[in-house]
Amino acid sequence: MATVLNPYISFNGDARQALEFYQAVFGGELSLNTFGQFGQTGEGADQIMHGQLGTPSGYTLMASDTPPGMPYNPGDNITVSLSGDDDEELRGYWEKLSDGGVVSVPLEKQMWGAVFGACTDKFGINWMVNIGG
């Protein structure tokens, strides 16, 4: 079995919406488990304990909601990087990820020869897209 690196993102009550958004961007199969499915009752029982999106391109995003009472630091502790040579596919991801978010580096040719952009999506998650080069 190959060793893989999967980003794991913590959310503050909107993990379901974020993962459904990422599924709309990347496609794939989404699996969601709530805290309630594992015995929690009351506040937070309907929040996501573990969510996993397996994409057709072969990478996986995982996420959860921060349990009540635990600190939450939105988006500042993770950046997800998408790299490859498929210009059309990566530009499509970029358009969807940056829609409603904040672009910090426009997707354009960079000094190292690749097309690169950086943005923060509407859920506060930082993304970098690097195309070829």
N, C-alpha and C positions, 0 to 999 in steps of 0.2 A: 504494500500500500504506500502511495506517495505521501510525503509530508506536505501539508497545505497550510497556508496562512489565511485565516478567515477573520475579517473585522467583526467585532462585537460592539454594538452600540447600545448605550443606555438612554432611555427616554423618560420623560416625566408625565406618564399617563397617556401618551399618544403613540405608543409603539405599534399598535394595530394599524392606525392610520398611516404611519410612516412606512411600515412594511408593505401595506397594500399599495402605497404610492410607488415604492421601489419595484414591486412586482409589475406595476403598469409600465414602468420605465424599462426594465430588463427582461420581463417575461419570467417564466419558470413556475415552479411549484412552491407554494407557501404553506408552512406548517405552523400553527399557533397553539400554544398551551397557556391557559390562564392559571393564576395562583389558586383560584377556586377549584380547578380540576385536581389540585393536589392538596385539598383540605382546608384552605384558608376561607374564612367566612368574614362577612362585614366589609369594611373599607378596603378597597383594592382587590377584592376577590375576582373581579372581572378584568383586571389588568393582565398584561402579558408577562408570564414568568419566563417563557422561552419561545422565541420565534425564529424560524429558519427559512430562508429563501434560497433554494437551489436553482440556479439559472441555466438556460440552455447552453450558454457559453462555457460552463464548467466551473464557475466560481460560486461561492456561498456567502451570503450576508446573514449574520445572526444578531438578534436584538432582544431586549427585555425592557419592561418598565422598572423604574427604581422603586423598591418596596417602600411603603409608608414608613417615615421615621429615618430613612437613610438619606444622606446628602446627595444632591443631584447637581452636576456641573455640565450644563448643556453645551455639547459640541466642541468644547475647547480641548478635549483630550483625545480626539481622534480625527484623522484625515483618511479618507478612502481614495486610493489611487487606481485609476483605470488606465492601462497602457496596452498598446497593440498597434497593428498596421492597417486594420480595417477602418478606413477613413469614414465611410458612410455610417457604419455601426456606431463608432465612437462619437461622431458629430450628432447622431440621433440621441444618444445618451446625454450628451452635453446640453442639447436644446431642452430636453425634458428636465434635467437636474437643475439648470439655471433658471428655468421658468418660475417666477415667483420668489426667487432667491436673490442673492447679492453676488455679482461677478467682481472678484478682486483682481484677476488677470484675464483679460479677454482671450478667447481661443484664437490664437494666431501663431504664425511662424516665429520661432525663437532662435537665439544665437547658436544653440547646439544643433539646429537643423530640424528639430521636430516641431509639430504644431502642438501647442500647450495652452491650457487654460486652468484657472482655479476659481471656484465659486463656493458659496455657502448656500445650501438648499433651503427651502421654506421651513424645514424642521430644525435648522441650525447646525447641520452636519457639513463639514468641510470636504470638498471633492477636488481632485486634480485629474485632468484628462491629458494624456500624452499620446499623440498619434505619430507613429513612425519616427524617422530621423536617422 
